[in-house]
Amino acid sequence: MSKKIENIDIEVNELKEKNLPTWEVVIPNKKSIGIIEKVDGRYKATTSKSNNVLFSKSLESSINDLLSYFALHEK
């Protein structure tokens, strides 16, 4: 069985006060989905709720991985 397709509005905010390039992926007015850090040329996404770690080769794929994980496991 498949879930109903739904658009999720997000914001990607760069966090300037961190040592590594870091972004927070947020559903506006609701909650943070996760944090993405650029580590050794790869993007490490950590989910907010369960602290699972996902690695990607680009920022865009890391954002997509977080959204997919959120839609499947945390929503």
C-alpha positions as CSV (number, residue, x, y, z in Angstrom):
1,M,0.0,0.0,0.0
2,S,1.3,3.4,-0.8
3,K,0.8,6.6,1.1
4,K,-1.1,9.6,-0.3
5,I,1.3,12.0,-2.1
6,E,1.6,15.3,-0.2
7,N,3.7,18.4,-0.7
8,I,5.8,19.5,2.3
9,D,6.9,23.1,2.4
10,I,10.4,23.4,3.9
11,E,13.0,26.0,4.8
12,V,16.8,25.4,4.6
13,N,18.6,27.7,7.0
14,E,22.4,28.0,7.1
15,L,23.8,28.1,10.6
16,K,26.7,30.5,10.7
17,E,28.0,29.9,14.2
18,K,29.2,26.3,13.5
19,N,32.8,25.2,12.7
20,L,31.6,23.1,9.7
21,P,29.2,24.3,7.0
22,T,25.8,23.5,8.5
23,W,22.2,23.8,7.5
24,E,18.9,23.1,9.4
25,V,16.0,21.8,7.4
26,V,12.7,23.0,8.9
27,I,9.0,22.7,8.3
28,P,7.9,26.4,8.8
29,N,6.0,27.1,12.0
30,K,6.2,23.4,13.0
31,K,9.5,21.7,13.7
32,S,13.1,20.9,12.6
33,I,13.4,17.8,10.4
34,G,17.2,17.6,10.7
35,I,20.7,19.1,10.5
36,I,23.0,18.7,7.5
37,E,26.8,19.2,7.9
38,K,29.5,19.1,5.2
39,V,32.2,16.7,6.4
40,D,35.2,15.7,4.3
41,G,33.4,16.5,1.0
42,R,30.2,14.6,1.9
43,Y,27.0,15.8,3.4
44,K,26.0,14.2,6.8
45,A,22.3,14.5,7.6
46,T,21.1,13.8,11.1
47,T,17.4,13.4,11.7
48,S,16.0,15.4,14.5
49,K,13.6,12.9,16.1
50,S,15.6,9.7,16.0
51,N,19.2,10.9,15.4
52,N,19.7,8.6,12.4
53,V,22.6,9.6,10.1
54,L,22.4,9.6,6.3
55,F,25.3,10.5,4.0
56,S,25.0,12.1,0.5
57,K,27.2,13.5,-2.2
58,S,25.3,16.8,-2.5
59,L,23.3,19.2,-0.4
60,E,20.3,18.7,-2.6
61,S,20.4,14.9,-2.2
62,S,20.9,15.3,1.5
63,I,17.8,17.5,1.8
64,N,15.8,14.9,-0.3
65,D,17.0,12.1,1.9
66,L,15.9,13.9,5.1
67,L,12.5,14.6,3.5
68,S,12.1,11.0,2.4
69,Y,13.1,9.7,5.8
70,F,10.7,12.1,7.6
71,A,7.8,11.2,5.3
72,L,8.4,7.4,5.8
73,H,9.4,7.2,9.5
74,E,8.7,10.3,11.5
75,K,5.5,11.9,10.2
